[in-house]
Amino acid sequence: MFNLLEKAILAIALIRILSGCLEIVAAYLMMRYNDIEKALIINSSLALIGPLILIITTTIGLYSLADKIAFDKMIWIVLGVGLIIYGVKSN
């Protein structure tokens, strides 16, 4: 089955699986400690990891499409990802 998948798709999927596992471990730690301060620290750590995962997976995807997408469209995609991160993180 893995021979049928492109390397970029496999890398993106594995990174997303790793990210999901981190979320599950974080939820477990929050329940285990049963302390609001520690839960907020764990949640804040996840808030730092989430955008990093988004940037890494988008970069892998764009790198694999570099020869198929025009440069100006790639700039729009990068700007779009930047605006998503800015919109989510700004208060």
Biopython code that builds the backbone (N, CA, C, O; Angstrom):
import numpy as np
from Bio.PDB.StructureBuilder import StructureBuilder

atoms = [
    (1, "MET", "N", (0.812, -1.193, 0.000)),
    (1, "MET", "CA", (0.000, 0.000, 0.000)),
    (1, "MET", "C", (0.856, 1.258, 0.000)),
    (1, "MET", "O", (0.524, 2.230, -0.679)),
    (2, "PHE", "N", (1.954, 1.254, 0.753)),
    (2, "PHE", "CA", (2.790, 2.445, 0.828)),
    (2, "PHE", "C", (3.524, 2.721, -0.478)),
    (2, "PHE", "O", (3.972, 3.845, -0.702)),
    (3, "ASN", "N", (3.657, 1.719, -1.344)),
    (3, "ASN", "CA", (4.291, 1.956, -2.625)),
    (3, "ASN", "C", (3.407, 2.792, -3.539)),
    (3, "ASN", "O", (3.910, 3.433, -4.462)),
    (4, "LEU", "N", (2.107, 2.799, -3.302)),
    (4, "LEU", "CA", (1.182, 3.546, -4.129)),
    (4, "LEU", "C", (1.097, 5.012, -3.729)),
    (4, "LEU", "O", (0.638, 5.838, -4.518)),
    (5, "LEU", "N", (1.527, 5.345, -2.528)),
    (5, "LEU", "CA", (1.455, 6.719, -2.047)),
    (5, "LEU", "C", (2.700, 7.492, -2.443)),
    (5, "LEU", "O", (3.810, 6.959, -2.466)),
    (6, "GLU", "N", (2.486, 8.757, -2.754)),
    (6, "GLU", "CA", (3.629, 9.628, -3.006)),
    (6, "GLU", "C", (4.363, 9.887, -1.695)),
    (6, "GLU", "O", (3.771, 9.829, -0.617)),
    (7, "LYS", "N", (5.644, 10.170, -1.801)),
    (7, "LYS", "CA", (6.441, 10.418, -0.598)),
    (7, "LYS", "C", (5.935, 11.629, 0.167)),
    (7, "LYS", "O", (5.911, 11.621, 1.398)),
    (8, "ALA", "N", (5.526, 12.677, -0.556)),
    (8, "ALA", "CA", (5.041, 13.887, 0.111)),
    (8, "ALA", "C", (3.756, 13.601, 0.884)),
    (8, "ALA", "O", (3.592, 14.071, 2.010)),
    (9, "ILE", "N", (2.857, 12.843, 0.292)),
    (9, "ILE", "CA", (1.606, 12.512, 0.975)),
    (9, "ILE", "C", (1.881, 11.669, 2.209)),
    (9, "ILE", "O", (1.274, 11.883, 3.259)),
    (10, "LEU", "N", (2.782, 10.725, 2.089)),
    (10, "LEU", "CA", (3.139, 9.889, 3.230)),
    (10, "LEU", "C", (3.755, 10.727, 4.347)),
    (10, "LEU", "O", (3.441, 10.525, 5.520)),
    (11, "ALA", "N", (4.632, 11.669, 3.987)),
    (11, "ALA", "CA", (5.264, 12.526, 4.995)),
    (11, "ALA", "C", (4.224, 13.410, 5.690)),
    (11, "ALA", "O", (4.238, 13.548, 6.913)),
    (12, "ILE", "N", (3.328, 14.004, 4.908)),
    (12, "ILE", "CA", (2.294, 14.858, 5.492)),
    (12, "ILE", "C", (1.398, 14.044, 6.420)),
    (12, "ILE", "O", (1.074, 14.491, 7.520)),
    (13, "ALA", "N", (0.999, 12.863, 5.985)),
    (13, "ALA", "CA", (0.126, 12.022, 6.802)),
    (13, "ALA", "C", (0.814, 11.598, 8.095)),
    (13, "ALA", "O", (0.195, 11.606, 9.159)),
    (14, "LEU", "N", (2.082, 11.231, 8.009)),
    (14, "LEU", "CA", (2.804, 10.812, 9.217)),
    (14, "LEU", "C", (2.979, 11.964, 10.198)),
    (14, "LEU", "O", (2.889, 11.768, 11.410)),
    (15, "ILE", "N", (3.227, 13.161, 9.682)),
    (15, "ILE", "CA", (3.349, 14.324, 10.564)),
    (15, "ILE", "C", (2.015, 14.612, 11.243)),
    (15, "ILE", "O", (1.979, 14.947, 12.427)),
    (16, "ARG", "N", (0.918, 14.481, 10.498)),
    (16, "ARG", "CA", (-0.411, 14.699, 11.080)),
    (16, "ARG", "C", (-0.747, 13.622, 12.120)),
    (16, "ARG", "O", (-1.378, 13.923, 13.133)),
    (17, "ILE", "N", (-0.337, 12.389, 11.884)),
    (17, "ILE", "CA", (-0.541, 11.325, 12.867)),
    (17, "ILE", "C", (0.249, 11.639, 14.133)),
    (17, "ILE", "O", (-0.264, 11.488, 15.242)),
    (18, "LEU", "N", (1.490, 12.075, 13.970)),
    (18, "LEU", "CA", (2.310, 12.467, 15.116)),
    (18, "LEU", "C", (1.657, 13.618, 15.877)),
    (18, "LEU", "O", (1.633, 13.618, 17.108)),
    (19, "SER", "N", (1.134, 14.588, 15.151)),
    (19, "SER", "CA", (0.460, 15.715, 15.781)),
    (19, "SER", "C", (-0.767, 15.255, 16.560)),
    (19, "SER", "O", (-1.015, 15.733, 17.667)),
    (20, "GLY", "N", (-1.526, 14.339, 15.995)),
    (20, "GLY", "CA", (-2.686, 13.801, 16.694)),
    (20, "GLY", "C", (-2.305, 13.046, 17.958)),
    (20, "GLY", "O", (-2.984, 13.142, 18.980)),
    (21, "CYS", "N", (-1.222, 12.301, 17.876)),
    (21, "CYS", "CA", (-0.739, 11.581, 19.065)),
    (21, "CYS", "C", (-0.329, 12.552, 20.162)),
    (21, "CYS", "O", (-0.584, 12.311, 21.342)),
    (22, "LEU", "N", (0.309, 13.652, 19.768)),
    (22, "LEU", "CA", (0.682, 14.673, 20.759)),
    (22, "LEU", "C", (-0.561, 15.265, 21.420)),
    (22, "LEU", "O", (-0.561, 15.522, 22.624)),
    (23, "GLU", "N", (-1.614, 15.481, 20.642)),
    (23, "GLU", "CA", (-2.867, 16.005, 21.203)),
    (23, "GLU", "C", (-3.466, 15.031, 22.214)),
    (23, "GLU", "O", (-3.944, 15.439, 23.272)),
    (24, "ILE", "N", (-3.437, 13.748, 21.883)),
    (24, "ILE", "CA", (-3.985, 12.734, 22.788)),
    (24, "ILE", "C", (-3.172, 12.655, 24.074)),
    (24, "ILE", "O", (-3.736, 12.566, 25.165)),
    (25, "VAL", "N", (-1.848, 12.688, 23.947)),
    (25, "VAL", "CA", (-0.983, 12.662, 25.130)),
    (25, "VAL", "C", (-1.227, 13.909, 25.979)),
    (25, "VAL", "O", (-1.253, 13.828, 27.207)),
    (26, "ALA", "N", (-1.404, 15.055, 25.336)),
    (26, "ALA", "CA", (-1.660, 16.285, 26.083)),
    (26, "ALA", "C", (-2.984, 16.186, 26.851)),
    (26, "ALA", "O", (-3.072, 16.598, 28.007)),
    (27, "ALA", "N", (-4.005, 15.636, 26.197)),
    (27, "ALA", "CA", (-5.296, 15.470, 26.887)),
    (27, "ALA", "C", (-5.149, 14.519, 28.079)),
    (27, "ALA", "O", (-5.716, 14.757, 29.145)),
    (28, "TYR", "N", (-4.394, 13.455, 27.891)),
    (28, "TYR", "CA", (-4.156, 12.522, 28.998)),
    (28, "TYR", "C", (-3.445, 13.218, 30.163)),
    (28, "TYR", "O", (-3.816, 13.043, 31.323)),
    (29, "LEU", "N", (-2.421, 14.005, 29.836)),
    (29, "LEU", "CA", (-1.681, 14.703, 30.893)),
    (29, "LEU", "C", (-2.564, 15.697, 31.630)),
    (29, "LEU", "O", (-2.458, 15.846, 32.848)),
    (30, "MET", "N", (-3.440, 16.381, 30.889)),
    (30, "MET", "CA", (-4.355, 17.314, 31.546)),
    (30, "MET", "C", (-5.261, 16.591, 32.541)),
    (30, "MET", "O", (-5.479, 17.068, 33.654)),
    (31, "MET", "N", (-5.775, 15.458, 32.135)),
    (31, "MET", "CA", (-6.646, 14.699, 33.041)),
    (31, "MET", "C", (-5.849, 14.099, 34.195)),
    (31, "MET", "O", (-6.337, 14.037, 35.324)),
    (32, "ARG", "N", (-4.636, 13.661, 33.917)),
    (32, "ARG", "CA", (-3.827, 13.029, 34.960)),
    (32, "ARG", "C", (-3.453, 14.019, 36.052)),
    (32, "ARG", "O", (-3.552, 13.711, 37.239)),
    (33, "TYR", "N", (-3.016, 15.231, 35.638)),
    (33, "TYR", "CA", (-2.615, 16.223, 36.637)),
    (33, "TYR", "C", (-3.821, 16.852, 37.336)),
    (33, "TYR", "O", (-3.724, 17.222, 38.506)),
    (34, "ASN", "N", (-4.940, 16.980, 36.651)),
    (34, "ASN", "CA", (-6.173, 17.509, 37.229)),
    (34, "ASN", "C", (-5.931, 18.855, 37.912)),
    (34, "ASN", "O", (-6.423, 19.111, 39.011)),
    (35, "ASP", "N", (-5.165, 19.705, 37.234)),
    (35, "ASP", "CA", (-4.822, 21.021, 37.762)),
    (35, "ASP", "C", (-4.960, 22.028, 36.629)),
    (35, "ASP", "O", (-4.382, 21.844, 35.557)),
    (36, "ILE", "N", (-5.719, 23.089, 36.860)),
    (36, "ILE", "CA", (-6.012, 24.045, 35.802)),
    (36, "ILE", "C", (-4.764, 24.769, 35.310)),
    (36, "ILE", "O", (-4.641, 25.043, 34.116)),
    (37, "GLU", "N", (-3.839, 25.082, 36.209)),
    (37, "GLU", "CA", (-2.622, 25.775, 35.790)),
    (37, "GLU", "C", (-1.779, 24.896, 34.862)),
    (37, "GLU", "O", (-1.281, 25.361, 33.836)),
    (38, "LYS", "N", (-1.628, 23.638, 35.229)),
    (38, "LYS", "CA", (-0.859, 22.720, 34.392)),
    (38, "LYS", "C", (-1.571, 22.463, 33.076)),
    (38, "LYS", "O", (-0.928, 22.315, 32.037)),
    (39, "ALA", "N", (-2.899, 22.409, 33.114)),
    (39, "ALA", "CA", (-3.658, 22.208, 31.887)),
    (39, "ALA", "C", (-3.472, 23.389, 30.933)),
    (39, "ALA", "O", (-3.367, 23.203, 29.721)),
    (40, "LEU", "N", (-3.432, 24.590, 31.479)),
    (40, "LEU", "CA", (-3.207, 25.767, 30.640)),
    (40, "LEU", "C", (-1.798, 25.776, 30.041)),
    (40, "LEU", "O", (-1.614, 26.183, 28.894)),
    (41, "ILE", "N", (-0.824, 25.335, 30.801)),
    (41, "ILE", "CA", (0.547, 25.246, 30.284)),
    (41, "ILE", "C", (0.617, 24.227, 29.154)),
    (41, "ILE", "O", (1.236, 24.483, 28.121)),
    (42, "ILE", "N", (-0.006, 23.086, 29.345)),
    (42, "ILE", "CA", (-0.009, 22.047, 28.305)),
    (42, "ILE", "C", (-0.744, 22.555, 27.076)),
    (42, "ILE", "O", (-0.283, 22.350, 25.953)),
    (43, "ASN", "N", (-1.876, 23.211, 27.272)),
    (43, "ASN", "CA", (-2.653, 23.735, 26.154)),
    (43, "ASN", "C", (-1.876, 24.813, 25.400)),
    (43, "ASN", "O", (-1.936, 24.877, 24.172)),
    (44, "SER", "N", (-1.153, 25.653, 26.123)),
    (44, "SER", "CA", (-0.338, 26.680, 25.479)),
    (44, "SER", "C", (0.781, 26.061, 24.652)),
    (44, "SER", "O", (1.130, 26.571, 23.588)),
    (45, "SER", "N", (1.333, 24.974, 25.140)),
    (45, "SER", "CA", (2.370, 24.275, 24.375)),
    (45, "SER", "C", (1.803, 23.749, 23.062)),
    (45, "SER", "O", (2.462, 23.806, 22.024)),
    (46, "LEU", "N", (0.584, 23.238, 23.115)),
    (46, "LEU", "CA", (-0.059, 22.758, 21.891)),
    (46, "LEU", "C", (-0.331, 23.904, 20.927)),
    (46, "LEU", "O", (-0.257, 23.730, 19.711)),
    (47, "ALA", "N", (-0.644, 25.078, 21.472)),
    (47, "ALA", "CA", (-0.896, 26.234, 20.618)),
    (47, "ALA", "C", (0.350, 26.657, 19.859)),
    (47, "ALA", "O", (0.246, 27.258, 18.789)),
    (48, "LEU", "N", (1.516, 26.356, 20.390)),
    (48, "LEU", "CA", (2.763, 26.650, 19.681)),
    (48, "LEU", "C", (3.075, 25.594, 18.626)),
    (48, "LEU", "O", (3.641, 25.900, 17.577)),
    (49, "ILE", "N", (2.706, 24.364, 18.910)),
    (49, "ILE", "CA", (3.025, 23.259, 18.008)),
    (49, "ILE", "C", (2.111, 23.243, 16.787)),
    (49, "ILE", "O", (2.553, 22.901, 15.690)),
    (50, "GLY", "N", (0.837, 23.610, 16.964)),
    (50, "GLY", "CA", (-0.142, 23.555, 15.877)),
    (50, "GLY", "C", (0.258, 24.324, 14.629)),
    (50, "GLY", "O", (0.267, 23.748, 13.541)),
    (51, "PRO", "N", (0.591, 25.615, 14.746)),
    (51, "PRO", "CA", (1.003, 26.361, 13.558)),
    (51, "PRO", "C", (2.291, 25.821, 12.932)),
    (51, "PRO", "O", (2.465, 25.879, 11.715)),
    (52, "LEU", "N", (3.174, 25.307, 13.749)),
    (52, "LEU", "CA", (4.402, 24.715, 13.219)),
    (52, "LEU", "C", (4.087, 23.509, 12.352)),
    (52, "LEU", "O", (4.682, 23.340, 11.287)),
    (53, "ILE", "N", (3.160, 22.668, 12.793)),
    (53, "ILE", "CA", (2.741, 21.509, 12.006)),
    (53, "ILE", "C", (2.109, 21.974, 10.697)),
    (53, "ILE", "O", (2.383, 21.407, 9.639)),
    (54, "LEU", "N", (1.263, 23.004, 10.765)),
    (54, "LEU", "CA", (0.639, 23.552, 9.560)),
    (54, "LEU", "C", (1.686, 24.038, 8.565)),
    (54, "LEU", "O", (1.590, 23.752, 7.371)),
    (55, "ILE", "N", (2.670, 24.761, 9.044)),
    (55, "ILE", "CA", (3.715, 25.293, 8.164)),
    (55, "ILE", "C", (4.539, 24.162, 7.558)),
    (55, "ILE", "O", (4.839, 24.192, 6.365)),
    (56, "ILE", "N", (4.904, 23.177, 8.352)),
    (56, "ILE", "CA", (5.720, 22.066, 7.850)),
    (56, "ILE", "C", (4.966, 21.275, 6.786)),
    (56, "ILE", "O", (5.517, 20.979, 5.726)),
    (57, "THR", "N", (3.707, 20.931, 7.063)),
    (57, "THR", "CA", (2.957, 20.132, 6.091)),
    (57, "THR", "C", (2.680, 20.925, 4.814)),
    (57, "THR", "O", (2.722, 20.366, 3.719)),
    (58, "THR", "N", (2.397, 22.218, 4.945)),
    (58, "THR", "CA", (2.184, 23.048, 3.759)),
    (58, "THR", "C", (3.468, 23.179, 2.949)),
    (58, "THR", "O", (3.431, 23.161, 1.719)),
    (59, "THR", "N", (4.591, 23.310, 3.624)),
    (59, "THR", "CA", (5.879, 23.403, 2.931)),
    (59, "THR", "C", (6.182, 22.122, 2.159)),
    (59, "THR", "O", (6.656, 22.175, 1.024)),
    (60, "ILE", "N", (5.913, 20.989, 2.764)),
    (60, "ILE", "CA", (6.134, 19.715, 2.069)),
    (60, "ILE", "C", (5.253, 19.639, 0.828)),
    (60, "ILE", "O", (5.711, 19.237, -0.241)),
    (61, "GLY", "N", (3.997, 20.023, 0.972)),
    (61, "GLY", "CA", (3.081, 20.001, -0.161)),
    (61, "GLY", "C", (3.502, 20.948, -1.264)),
    (61, "GLY", "O", (3.471, 20.587, -2.441)),
    (62, "LEU", "N", (3.895, 22.158, -0.896)),
    (62, "LEU", "CA", (4.332, 23.128, -1.903)),
    (62, "LEU", "C", (5.621, 22.696, -2.585)),
    (62, "LEU", "O", (5.791, 22.896, -3.788)),
    (63, "TYR", "N", (6.522, 22.107, -1.824)),
    (63, "TYR", "CA", (7.775, 21.638, -2.402)),
    (63, "TYR", "C", (7.513, 20.554, -3.446)),
    (63, "TYR", "O", (8.168, 20.510, -4.487)),
    (64, "SER", "N", (6.556, 19.687, -3.158)),
    (64, "SER", "CA", (6.266, 18.615, -4.112)),
    (64, "SER", "C", (5.516, 19.138, -5.335)),
    (64, "SER", "O", (5.533, 18.502, -6.389)),
    (65, "LEU", "N", (4.860, 20.287, -5.206)),
    (65, "LEU", "CA", (4.139, 20.884, -6.335)),
    (65, "LEU", "C", (4.914, 22.001, -7.023)),
    (65, "LEU", "O", (4.384, 22.657, -7.920)),
    (66, "ALA", "N", (6.139, 22.222, -6.622)),
    (66, "ALA", "CA", (6.901, 23.371, -7.109)),
    (66, "ALA", "C", (7.006, 23.413, -8.633)),
    (66, "ALA", "O", (6.996, 24.496, -9.219)),
    (67, "ASP", "N", (7.104, 22.287, -9.264)),
    (67, "ASP", "CA", (7.237, 22.282, -10.718)),
    (67, "ASP", "C", (5.892, 22.339, -11.435)),
    (67, "ASP", "O", (5.855, 22.513, -12.653)),
    (68, "LYS", "N", (4.781, 22.195, -10.700)),
    (68, "LYS", "CA", (3.450, 22.170, -11.301)),
    (68, "LYS", "C", (2.669, 23.463, -11.097)),
    (68, "LYS", "O", (1.706, 23.720, -11.821)),
    (69, "ILE", "N", (3.067, 24.280, -10.124)),
    (69, "ILE", "CA", (2.343, 25.510, -9.804)),
    (69, "ILE", "C", (3.208, 26.710, -10.161)),
    (69, "ILE", "O", (4.418, 26.716, -9.933)),
    (70, "ALA", "N", (2.565, 27.721, -10.723)),
    (70, "ALA", "CA", (3.277, 28.955, -11.048)),
    (70, "ALA", "C", (3.732, 29.646, -9.762)),
    (70, "ALA", "O", (3.110, 29.505, -8.709)),
    (71, "PHE", "N", (4.825, 30.390, -9.871)),
    (71, "PHE", "CA", (5.416, 31.034, -8.703)),
    (71, "PHE", "C", (4.454, 32.015, -8.046)),
    (71, "PHE", "O", (4.392, 32.077, -6.818)),
    (72, "ASP", "N", (3.699, 32.786, -8.835)),
    (72, "ASP", "CA", (2.770, 33.759, -8.248)),
    (72, "ASP", "C", (1.651, 33.068, -7.465)),
    (72, "ASP", "O", (1.201, 33.589, -6.445)),
    (73, "LYS", "N", (1.205, 31.918, -7.927)),
    (73, "LYS", "CA", (0.183, 31.181, -7.177)),
    (73, "LYS", "C", (0.756, 30.610, -5.882)),
    (73, "LYS", "O", (0.053, 30.521, -4.875)),
    (74, "MET", "N", (2.025, 30.226, -5.908)),
    (74, "MET", "CA", (2.664, 29.729, -4.694)),
    (74, "MET", "C", (2.766, 30.852, -3.660)),
    (74, "MET", "O", (2.592, 30.611, -2.465)),
    (75, "ILE", "N", (3.042, 32.056, -4.106)),
    (75, "ILE", "CA", (3.091, 33.208, -3.193)),
    (75, "ILE", "C", (1.726, 33.419, -2.541)),
    (75, "ILE", "O", (1.649, 33.680, -1.340)),
    (76, "TRP", "N", (0.653, 33.308, -3.318)),
    (76, "TRP", "CA", (-0.696, 33.455, -2.768)),
    (76, "TRP", "C", (-0.988, 32.397, -1.716)),
    (76, "TRP", "O", (-1.617, 32.687, -0.698)),
    (77, "ILE", "N", (-0.534, 31.169, -1.958)),
    (77, "ILE", "CA", (-0.755, 30.091, -0.989)),
    (77, "ILE", "C", (-0.011, 30.393, 0.309)),
    (77, "ILE", "O", (-0.572, 30.252, 1.396)),
    (78, "VAL", "N", (1.244, 30.806, 0.197)),
    (78, "VAL", "CA", (2.039, 31.127, 1.385)),
    (78, "VAL", "C", (1.412, 32.296, 2.143)),
    (78, "VAL", "O", (1.343, 32.276, 3.372)),
    (79, "LEU", "N", (0.954, 33.316, 1.410)),
    (79, "LEU", "CA", (0.281, 34.441, 2.064)),
    (79, "LEU", "C", (-1.003, 33.989, 2.753)),
    (79, "LEU", "O", (-1.320, 34.461, 3.845)),
    (80, "GLY", "N", (-1.733, 33.091, 2.131)),
    (80, "GLY", "CA", (-2.956, 32.576, 2.732)),
    (80, "GLY", "C", (-2.692, 31.843, 4.032)),
    (80, "GLY", "O", (-3.414, 32.032, 5.011)),
    (81, "VAL", "N", (-1.672, 31.016, 4.050)),
    (81, "VAL", "CA", (-1.307, 30.304, 5.277)),
    (81, "VAL", "C", (-0.888, 31.305, 6.351)),
    (81, "VAL", "O", (-1.257, 31.169, 7.518)),
    (82, "GLY", "N", (-0.122, 32.300, 5.950)),
    (82, "GLY", "CA", (0.287, 33.339, 6.904)),
    (82, "GLY", "C", (-0.898, 34.082, 7.483)),
    (82, "GLY", "O", (-0.924, 34.373, 8.679)),
    (83, "LEU", "N", (-1.887, 34.395, 6.646)),
    (83, "LEU", "CA", (-3.072, 35.088, 7.128)),
    (83, "LEU", "C", (-3.910, 34.207, 8.051)),
    (83, "LEU", "O", (-4.501, 34.699, 9.013)),
    (84, "ILE", "N", (-3.963, 32.921, 7.766)),
    (84, "ILE", "CA", (-4.682, 32.005, 8.659)),
    (84, "ILE", "C", (-4.033, 32.011, 10.038)),
    (84, "ILE", "O", (-4.719, 32.113, 11.055)),
    (85, "ILE", "N", (-2.716, 31.902, 10.066)),
    (85, "ILE", "CA", (-2.005, 31.890, 11.351)),
    (85, "ILE", "C", (-2.182, 33.236, 12.057)),
    (85, "ILE", "O", (-2.399, 33.269, 13.268)),
    (86, "TYR", "N", (-2.093, 34.339, 11.324)),
    (86, "TYR", "CA", (-2.273, 35.652, 11.924)),
    (86, "TYR", "C", (-3.687, 35.802, 12.487)),
    (86, "TYR", "O", (-3.862, 36.322, 13.588)),
    (87, "GLY", "N", (-4.682, 35.357, 11.748)),
    (87, "GLY", "CA", (-6.061, 35.474, 12.185)),
    (87, "GLY", "C", (-6.371, 34.635, 13.400)),
    (87, "GLY", "O", (-7.161, 35.045, 14.250)),
    (88, "VAL", "N", (-5.768, 33.479, 13.498)),
    (88, "VAL", "CA", (-6.016, 32.614, 14.641)),
    (88, "VAL", "C", (-5.285, 33.107, 15.878)),
    (88, "VAL", "O", (-5.822, 33.022, 16.982)),
    (89, "LYS", "N", (-4.090, 33.612, 15.719)),
    (89, "LYS", "CA", (-3.256, 33.986, 16.863)),
    (89, "LYS", "C", (-3.490, 35.403, 17.367)),
    (89, "LYS", "O", (-3.168, 35.694, 18.519)),
    (90, "SER", "N", (-4.039, 36.294, 16.544)),
    (90, "SER", "CA", (-4.205, 37.676, 17.014)),
    (90, "SER", "C", (-5.497, 37.812, 17.810)),
    (90, "SER", "O", (-6.510, 37.194, 17.484)),
    (91, "ASN", "N", (-5.449, 38.617, 18.841)),
    (91, "ASN", "CA", (-6.637, 38.843, 19.686)),
    (91, "ASN", "C", (-7.034, 40.282, 19.656)),
    (91, "ASN", "O", (-8.008, 40.667, 20.303)),
]
sb = StructureBuilder()
sb.init_structure("model")
sb.init_model(0)
sb.init_chain("A")
sb.init_seg("    ")
for serial, (resi, resn, name, xyz) in enumerate(atoms, 1):
    if name == "N":
        sb.init_residue(resn, " ", resi, " ")
    sb.init_atom(name, np.array(xyz, "f"), 0.0, 1.0, " ", f" {name:<3s}", serial, name[0])
structure = sb.get_structure()
